[in-house]
Amino acid sequence: LGYFTSNNADANDSAVNEIITTLLPDVQPQERRIRSTNHIYNLSATSYLEGKLKDVLKFLESQPAEQAALQKILDFLEEWRPTGAFVSIHNLQGWVRRSSQR
């Protein structure tokens, strides 16, 4: 008890901060904030499918010491994109969210 699960909306952060500050003044609100698993899957799959993750990795390529490791990651992501593995995970979490038996 004492933990709050919700998505990343700013209003949820504000609400959780107010509740915890009022009820548990000696506890840091960030320690009691949990993201829902479905929301994390959705953010991950969406950012991957939209190419945001790849853009972040490309930005980091400017670091010479990390170029080889980043290239391996980019190659791996390019290899997996056509297989639909991430699309399947994204669709599965969508199905779970819409299911009446969750």
Helices and strands as residue ranges (DSSP letters): E 4-6, H 10-23, G 29-32, E 33-35, H 37-49, H 52-60, G 64-66, H 67-80, G 81-83, H 85-98
